[in-house]
Amino acid sequence: MKASGEQAQARRDAAGAAAAKAKGNPQPRPGGTPVRTEGQDLVPPEERRRIARIRATLARMYPDATTALNWRTPFELLVATILSAQTTDAAVNQVTPALFARCPTPAAMLELTEDELGAMIRTIGLWRNKARNLLAACRILVERHGGQVPRTREELVQLPGVGRKTANVVLSNAFGIPAIAVDTHVFRVARRLGLASGTTPERVEQELMEKIPEAEWSRAHHWLIWHGRRICHARNPRCDLCALRPDCPTGQARLAAGNGDGTGPAEAAATGTPPGAPDQPVASGGRRPAAGGWRAVKPRGGPARDGHGPAAN
């Protein structure tokens, strides 16, 4: 009898745990994310204190930071996150109420033809490919997972339209498994703050995991996204309004160069973002900071997902 995906993953986790124990390394998490502590041990004390201040400041700035896509079940979150690629979360939230009412489960979605599903999501970007991917993903969910969304990254990334970022979003938000999904905002803000220097989302994710306590991974993901949307824009970041400025090397360099409220050479060198690059849209509720200073912002609506719609999976 062929073992289920969860049974196979359990055996792999057990084998990994045994090997890790033999080597004195941390045990992998159920979601497939290895627990990394040695990176934190190698961070110099002063840098650890700087990172702790950044974490504390972000927590104060965004106490209610959460996801921005509306969802109620793991399947709805999976669908919404697939739809959010190259599309704002606001646009996705406009089509999902009717979609989820008609298709609350993978089996229900499979009752639609590709054209019928496409007609329901036509207002969002890449809707033809997304309709095709959603139906293919639903078929796998029904045939291999009993209509349930799997709880491991390895199984999630086998679904059409699902990459590592989307898998991390589902693991973190739907199942409470610590993970850091690196979208365009997280990538940009983490590099500007000096929390990461990697040139790929995977490397930035690993660096953040090594520097941020595991218990804060999911919250840090949302903090960085909210900060990227409201203050640290791709173009014209508002360093003059940023409470993180004392601990931000990019902000310090830009202000020293006279670029406190616009894009200049210092930012381009630190982030790889060329002057004049288009800003990312603000895709959910809330307001931009006023000239008088910063105020915490609560998201509109009910349960929601992060804000990484503009980034590809």
Rosetta blueprint (number, residue, H / E / L):
1 M L
2 K L
3 A L
4 S L
5 G H
6 E H
7 Q H
8 A H
9 Q H
10 A H
11 R H
12 R H
13 D H
14 A H
15 A H
16 G H
17 A H
18 A H
19 A H
20 A H
21 K H
22 A H
23 K H
24 G L
25 N L
26 P L
27 Q L
28 P E
29 R L
30 P L
31 G L
32 G L
33 T L
34 P E
35 V L
36 R L
37 T L
38 E H
39 G H
40 Q H
41 D H
42 L H
43 V L
44 P L
45 P H
46 E H
47 E H
48 R H
49 R H
50 R H
51 I H
52 A H
53 R H
54 I H
55 R H
56 A H
57 T H
58 L H
59 A H
60 R H
61 M H
62 Y L
63 P L
64 D L
65 A L
66 T L
67 T E
68 A L
69 L L
70 N L
71 W L
72 R L
73 T L
74 P H
75 F H
76 E H
77 L H
78 L H
79 V H
80 A H
81 T H
82 I H
83 L H
84 S L
85 A L
86 Q L
87 T L
88 T L
89 D H
90 A H
91 A H
92 V H
93 N H
94 Q H
95 V H
96 T H
97 P H
98 A H
99 L H
100 F H
101 A H
102 R H
103 C L
104 P L
105 T L
106 P H
107 A H
108 A H
109 M H
110 L L
111 E L
112 L L
113 T L
114 E H
115 D H
116 E H
117 L H
118 G H
119 A H
120 M H
121 I L
122 R L
123 T L
124 I L
125 G L
126 L L
127 W H
128 R H
129 N H
130 K H
131 A H
132 R H
133 N H
134 L H
135 L H
136 A H
137 A H
138 C H
139 R H
140 I H
141 L H
142 V H
143 E H
144 R H
145 H H
146 G L
147 G L
148 Q L
149 V L
150 P L
151 R L
152 T L
153 R H
154 E H
155 E H
156 L H
157 V L
158 Q L
159 L L
160 P L
161 G L
162 V L
163 G L
164 R H
165 K H
166 T H
167 A H
168 N H
169 V H
170 V H
171 L H
172 S H
173 N H
174 A H
175 F H
176 G L
177 I L
178 P L
179 A L
180 I L
181 A L
182 V L
183 D L
184 T H
185 H H
186 V H
187 F H
188 R H
189 V H
190 A H
191 R H
192 R H
193 L L
194 G L
195 L L
196 A L
197 S L
198 G L
199 T L
200 T L
201 P H
202 E H
203 R H
204 V H
205 E H
206 Q H
207 E H
208 L H
209 M H
210 E H
211 K H
212 I L
213 P L
214 E H
215 A H
216 E H
217 W H
218 S H
219 R H
220 A H
221 H H
222 H H
223 W H
224 L H
225 I H
226 W H
227 H H
228 G H
229 R H
230 R H
231 I L
232 C L
233 H L
234 A L
235 R L
236 N L
237 P L
238 R L
239 C H
240 D H
241 L H
242 C L
243 A L
244 L L
245 R H
246 P H
247 D H
248 C L
249 P H
250 T H
251 G H
252 Q H
253 A H
254 R H
255 L H
256 A H
257 A L
258 G L
259 N L
260 G L
261 D L
262 G L
263 T L
264 G L
265 P H
266 A H
267 E H
268 A H
269 A H
270 A H
271 T H
272 G L
273 T L
274 P L
275 P L
276 G L
277 A L
278 P L
279 D L
280 Q L
281 P L
282 V L
283 A L
284 S L
285 G L
286 G L
287 R L
288 R L
289 P L
290 A E
291 A L
292 G L
293 G E
294 W L
295 R L
296 A L
297 V L
298 K L
299 P L
300 R L
301 G L
302 G L
303 P L
304 A L
305 R E
306 D L
307 G L
308 H L
309 G L
310 P L
311 A L
312 A L
313 N L
